[in-house]
Amino acid sequence: MSGDLERAVAHHYSIPDLPERVRKALAAAGLGADRIAPEALGPIDEFHIGGRAATVHAVAKMALASDRHVLDVGCGLGGATRYIAATHGCRVTGIDLTPDYITVARILAERTGLADRVTYHVASALDMPFADATFDAAITLHVAMNIADRAGLYREVARVLKPGAVFCIYDVMKGAREGLRYPVPWADTPATSHLETPSAMRALLAAAGFAVEDVEDRTAFGIAFFRERLAAGTAAPPPPLGLHLLMGTNTPEKFQNMLAGLEGECICPVVMIARRLG
């Protein structure tokens, strides 16, 4: 990803005064000064199709032991990092391009009592500030859609993983048909959207030194998710905590475009499990 593209992507996700907005939303949701259970944050810190249920499903495929050090590439507000730390006992490091996301991730780690097991850095996925073979596992959830240099991304992930490490990818991939409408959650225009087909993903991962062990199309799951969200959105005002805090006032339009894209076979959410070769 070029510097210009990275700046455009970071700008897309940046929300003015996000830490303060999140603090106010927590208070409005009845999550004031007391410690917060990680699962209570799911409505806002799981910024991918299916939310917490999708995280649980994807992470289960990784078979993580408690002594693993896991990397979350593009961690957002850190929902998956805290889920892995709380549920599997792992040490987890997250990186993200957007400084405000990392600020909020650190706040939420403190509020959930997990700051001793999770660490966050503002960093590019194409140039990570870690030594070779640092991590035992890695995960990325709805991140690569913004990255044009997909080959460079997977080479860099391979570099920081130990031989034999598991790599879980849950991304929106290019479907069989054209016609995706914008805006969508990861991009307002095609300029910052870079999708690959599942078959191209296999080739990219193989070239980077991974063996793909499992591929699961989650389109039906995604369609059900967006139908439910859109139906709920027409019935009542949004709750204090929700993805609308990150996506803005056009959240319904983005959700409608996602549903149309899924139903029209323009996009497909896919989980891939790959293994770093020795």
Protein Blocks (a to p, Z undefined) as FASTA:
>chain_A
ZZklmmmmmmmmpcghklmmmmmmmmmnopakbccdfklmmmmmmccehijmlmmmmmmm
nopafkbccddehjlnolmmmmmmmmnopacddddfblklmmmmmmmmmmnopmmmgccd
dddfklccbdehkbfbdcdehkllmpmblmlmmmmmmmmpcehiacddddddddfbehia
cddfkbcbfklgccddfklmmmmmmmnopacfbdcdfklmmmmmmmmmmmmmmmpccdfb
dfklmnojmlmmmmmmmmmmmmnomaccddddddddZZ
